Amino acid sequence: MQKSVNVKRLTINSAFIALSVILERFLSVRIAFFGVEGVRIGIGALPIFLAGFIFEPLDGLIVGALADLVGYFVSPMGAYMPQFTLTSALTGWIPAIMYKYAFRRKLNFLSLFVAIGTGQFITDMIMVPYFIHTLFKVPYAVLMPPRMIGYPIMLFIYPLLTLPIMKRIPAFNKETL
């Protein structure tokens, strides 16, 4: 019984990785600054969140990291930078940790809003701009304005998309997944 549960979990997480790569690499809008991708607007993080929320925070971390690695090999955009794999991994881990421990897996808009918002603030508003500035010398004055517009928009879109998906997962518990 335990073996089939692990196969289901692995299969679902693999699908989340593939979906994240497709949404992030091929169905996102990219805005470049000084020849470097400054902002990517899309919902590629949604499957990463779902992996951490449905299973465990470690699943979100692994799905996030592997989605970035697979995405790089499928559609590279410059040299590989492990810093961005770290931020992708934390995109799945931070919200899942908050959802599991701070909100005790209470499924509502507010819990998802705070969990996703905190994770996205740390990764998208602090870490990614820092890495882009450090690696490519892009000024913060160029990096931050688009992020200050995109972050509040995505702050509402991600929970709005996540909540109905989570509510529709049949028998949302570990026994069936």
N, C-alpha and C positions, 0 to 999 in steps of 0.2 A: 504494500500500500504506500509506504513512504517513498519508494522508488518512483511510482507513477506520479506522485505529487511533485517530486523534483523535476521530472521530465516535463510536466505541464508548466512549472515555473520557469524552467530553462527556455521552453518554447515561447512562452509569452514574453519573457524578457528579450529574447532574440527578435521577436516581432517588434517590440518597442525600440530596439536599436535600429532596425531597418527603417521603421517609420520615422524616427527622429532624424536619421540621415537624409531621407527623402524630403521631409518638411524643412530641415535646416539648410541643406546644401542646394536643393533644386527649387523649392517653393517659397523662398524668402527673398525679401528685397534687401539689396546690399547698397550701402552708401559709403563710398571711399573718400578718404582725406589724405592728401599728399601721397597718393599711390598705395595706401594701406587701407584695408577694410576698417572703417571706423565704427559703423553700426550695421547690424543685421536685424531686420524687422521680420519676424515670422513666429510660428508656433512650434518650432522644433524642440523646445524644452518640454512640451506637454507630455510626450511619452516617457521622458525621463522622470518627471514628477510622478506620473502614474505608477511607474515601477516601484518607486520608494513608498508611495502611499498604499498601494495594494499589498505589497509584500513587506519588506523591511528596508530601513535606511541604507543598508549595505547594497541592496539591489539597485536603488536609485544611484548610488555612487558608481557601481560597476557599469550600469547601463549608460550613465552619463560619460564615463571615461571611454568605454568602448564605442559609443556613438561618435565621439570626437575622433578617435583613432580610425575607425572604419570610414568616416566621412572624409578624413584627410587622404586616405589611400584611394578612395573612389573619386574625389574631386579636390585635389590639393590647391590651396591658394597661397602660394609662397612656400617658404621653408617650414618644416615642422617645428612647432614651439610647444614644449611640454607644459608650459604655464597655462595654455588654453585648455589642455586636457584636464588639468587640475581644476580649473574653473567650471568646466563641464561636469566633472565628477561631483563637485560641491553643489552644483545646481540641483542634482538629484538627492544629495545627502542632507543638506541643511533643512530644506522644507520638510523632508520625511522625518527627521529627528524632532523638529518642532511639532509636527502633526501627531507623532506617536507619543511623545513624552509630555509636551506642554498642553496639548489639547486632548490627550488620551484617545486619539482616533475619533473624536467627535466630528461627524461629517456635517458641516454647514458652511455657508459662504464665508463667515467671519474667520473660522479656523483656517480655511484654505487661503483666504486673503492675507492673513497675517503670516502664515507659514511660507507661502510662495513669495510674498512681498519682502520678507526679511531675507530669504535666500537670494532673491534677485537683486536686492539692494547691495548685499555683500559682494556678489559675483559680478553683476553687470554695471553697477555704479561705482564700485571701489576697485575690485581686483582687475577686471579687464582694462579699464582706462589706465590704471597704473602700469600694467604690463605693456600696453601699446605705447605709452609714453616712454617707459624705460627702454624697451627694445627698439622702437622706431623713431624716438624723439619727436613724436607728434605732440604739439602743445595741448595742455588741458583746455585752453580756451577754444580750441577747435573740437576736441573730443566730447566735452560735457554738454553743450547746448542740445545736440540731437538726442542724447541720452536723457536729458531732463524732460524732453517732450515724449520720448518713447516709453520711458519707465512708467509714468502714471497711466498711460493707455494700456500697456500690457499688464499692469497691476490689477486692472479690472477684467481684462479679457481672459487671462489664465484661470482665475477661479470660476469665472462664468462658464468656461468650457469644461473645466475639471469636475465641477459639482454634478452636472447631469450625467457625465460618463461614469463617475463613481457610484451614483445612485442606481444606474442601470446594470451594474456588474451583478450577475446572478449570484445570490447567496454570498455576499461579500464577506468571506471569512477564509481562514486558512485550510479548512477541511475540503472545500471544493476546488481551491486553487492549489 
